[in-house]
């Protein structure tokens, strides 16, 4: 296995599912600056898996 792993792109539906939120709620978090901005890939809205992981780590640390 390579020492540097690729950071895969994930869909907003997957992000919402992992957070237990609606897609609209994820967009609200982005608008407030609480969640990393998405990237556009082929016209689709995608997020880096590492951004989701970091966000979830921050949530755990804040409880």
N, C-alpha and C positions, 0 to 999 in steps of 0.2 A: 504494500500500500504506500502511496505517495505521502510524504511528510506534510505537504500542503494539500488540504482537501478543497474541492470546489464548493463554493457557496451556492447552493441551488436556489432557483427562483420558484416561489410558491404563489398560488392564487389568493385573491382576497377572500374567496369563500373558505379556503383552508385556514387562513388566518382567523377569520371570524369564528369558525368552528372550534379551533384550538382555544380561543379566548372565551368561548361561550357567549358570543355577542352576535348581533346581526351585522350584515355588511354595512348597512347605514351607520351603525354605531362605530364601526372601525373608521369610516370616513370622517365621522365627528371627532374622533381621537386625533386623526391626522390634521384636521382643520385647526384644532386647539394646540397643535404642536406637541401632543403627548405621545404620538406614535410616529415612527420614521416614515418619510414620504416614499411612495411606491416608485417603481421604474416602469416604463412602458416597453414592452417586448412584443413586437409584431402587432401593435395595437391593443394588446391586453395589459391589464394592470397586474403587476407582479411585485412581490416583496422578496427580499433576501431572507433566507432561513435564519441567518445569524442575527438579523434585526429583530425577528420574532423571539428568538432565544434570549437576546439581551433584554428585551422588553419584559419578558416573563421573569427573568432574573431580578430585574428592578422591582417588579410587583411583589415577588417573594420577600425581597429585602425590606420592603416598606411596610410589611404587616406587623 
